[in-house]
Amino acid sequence: MALIVAGGGDAVSTSVGVVTGLAGRFAAIRGGFGRRVVIALPYAWLAVFFLVPFLIVLKIAFSNIQLSMPPVEPVLTWTADHVLQLRVHFSNFTFVFGDRLYLAAFVNSLQVAGVSTLFALLIGYPMAYGIARAPGTWRNILFLLVVLPFFTSFLLRVYAWMGLLGRSGPINALLMYLGITHEPVQLLQTDFAVYLGMVYSYLPFMVLPLYSAIEKLDLTLLEAAADLGCRPTKAFFTITLPLTKEGIYAGCLLVFIPAVGEYVIPALLGGPDTLMIGRVVWDEFFGNRDWPVASALAIMLLLILSGFVLLLQRVQAQEAEA
């Protein structure tokens, strides 16, 4: 044994190298397997909770209505000759495109979501800037106040606005006390109430990404601009605003996308003339029980929102290349 070791140093070195190589290879395999598992988990989550429901809704959109439960005809059926038959109906999409009611609902939803996003940006940017520039202690308190509404139910917050905007609510009482009006003003069930509820409900989604972008901004750039004689207003529009575009894009998407399909706020704060696509989908599903048309509306809404996301990604890619 000793002679073998003494006379075969190269063999021992070779054996040690082989063992080390096998150990490294095994560790690499384990590491690669772990990375695959970590990567596969979010994809599995998306497949189960997004792709599968999307395929189900897509199948219903290409089916036809019938008096049964569920009230849709099956897309795949077996004939008497044991042949699998595929029956696809495009009439739901043509019906949606040909009806002015649905087109008006889409246009109104995009308008309400766009205006709400604009006001959320105009209000949220100064808030995020003030929080990011506040002292450490006050910054934590102000940040907590922004996320504090998430501790309560979304539905309860909307119901609270119904009480505030009512004819006997505190807002009308304050207006009459100040002498601005002599009788209660119709604030509830108006477009103003819908916009107010939208901006209030989704304002934190605008503030959080803006705060993250502004906090990462290098203050030495503003100091250098001030040393070169740049005024604060010009420095904001030439340095701060361009360098926080990523936060603006993220905040606008986080507000615009859920606002387009919003149902609760228009139903509770809006009037009977407030027509939005979320309310139309609800009525088709549960009122008319026309699941194929409702599914077609949902698919079209998803395609429209996906188009906005892809357009924004293209703009970001062009800015990155520039």
Secondary structure, DSSP 4 states (H G I P E B T S, - for coil): -HHHHHH-HHHHHHHHHHHHHHHHHHHHHHHHHHHHHHHHHHHHHHIIIIIHHHHHHHHHHTS-B-SSSSSB--SEEE-TTS-EEE----HHHHHHHH-HHHHHHHHHHHHHHHHHHHHHHHHHHHHHHHHHHS-HHHHHHHHHHHHGGGGS-HHHHHHHHHHHHSTTSHHHHHHHHTTS-SS----TTSHHHHHHHHHHHHHHHHHHHHHHHHHTS-HHHHHHHHHTT--HHHHIIIIIHHHTHHHHHHHHHHHHHHHHT--HHHHHHS-TT---HHHHHHIIIIIS--HHHHHHHHHHHHHHHHHHHHHHHHHHHHHHH-
